[in-house]
Amino acid sequence: MSDDADGRLLELDAVQAYYGLAHVLQGVSLEVRPGEVTALLGRNGAGKTTTLRSVMGLVSVRGGEIRFGGEAVTGRPTHRIARMGIGYVPEDRRMFPGLTVEENLRLAALGCGLDRERSRAGFERVWELFPALREHARREAARLSGGQQQMVAIARALIGNPRLLLIDEPTQGLAPAIARDIARTLAGIAATGVGVLLVEQNAVMALEVARRAYVIDEGRIVAEGPAERIRDDAGIRSRYLAV
């Protein structure tokens, strides 16, 4: 599978997504390119999380198309989408708190269908990215700090060496210094060639780390462009971002 010639890794084209009868996404179109952080911003309930869940096949998409590397993935089972090379970090992290850091990562490697060699390579990548986690490999995840737990969640999504990372509210509830560390980590991940689609309530932080941004409101994209342009537009900030 190869990307489109113009470099688009993920494309949403007029996506219509539903929770039951509730029509949440109403024609959402966006794209993510390799090696870039793309921010998806908006108020609570605007449709940000639903957009990520639509890509992963976790909500009903009844219109439009989602393409990954130029290949349509709309309607595919979630596990198949993940194994195509998409890592997903949900807002609630969904770790196994009674298991150690290493056990959480081993379960993720099994879920990705990694053989022993690829699993070993995956562990080396995440240990290099998060050296603090290597120090706590045998510690129960529930005993880690909030920032360390977020590192585990990101590491778990990266263990299979994905080409695209979807991450939902990674700095929520974290101290500002830890949030900045997470932001720098996401920039570092993108620098390796991975596309990152970042949903983040902290618009100031997101616009510092992102190259491009989309703003969503009531299930529709209402603004898009280079991150600095969104950051400098006082009208967008006051109307849709409350910053």
Secondary structure as GFF3:
##gff-version 3
##sequence-region A 1 243
A	DSSP	beta_strand	10	19	.	.	.	ID=ss1
A	DSSP	beta_strand	22	32	.	.	.	ID=ss2
A	DSSP	beta_strand	37	41	.	.	.	ID=ss3
A	DSSP	alpha_helix	48	55	.	.	.	ID=ss4
A	DSSP	beta_strand	60	68	.	.	.	ID=ss5
A	DSSP	beta_strand	71	72	.	.	.	ID=ss6
A	DSSP	alpha_helix	78	83	.	.	.	ID=ss7
A	DSSP	beta_strand	86	89	.	.	.	ID=ss8
A	DSSP	alpha_helix	101	111	.	.	.	ID=ss9
A	DSSP	alpha_helix	116	129	.	.	.	ID=ss10
A	DSSP	alpha_helix	131	135	.	.	.	ID=ss11
A	DSSP	three_ten_helix	141	143	.	.	.	ID=ss12
A	DSSP	alpha_helix	146	158	.	.	.	ID=ss13
A	DSSP	beta_strand	164	168	.	.	.	ID=ss14
A	DSSP	alpha_helix	176	191	.	.	.	ID=ss15
A	DSSP	beta_strand	195	199	.	.	.	ID=ss16
A	DSSP	alpha_helix	203	209	.	.	.	ID=ss17
A	DSSP	beta_strand	212	217	.	.	.	ID=ss18
A	DSSP	beta_strand	220	226	.	.	.	ID=ss19
A	DSSP	alpha_helix	227	232	.	.	.	ID=ss20
A	DSSP	alpha_helix	234	236	.	.	.	ID=ss21
A	DSSP	pi_helix	237	241	.	.	.	ID=ss22
###
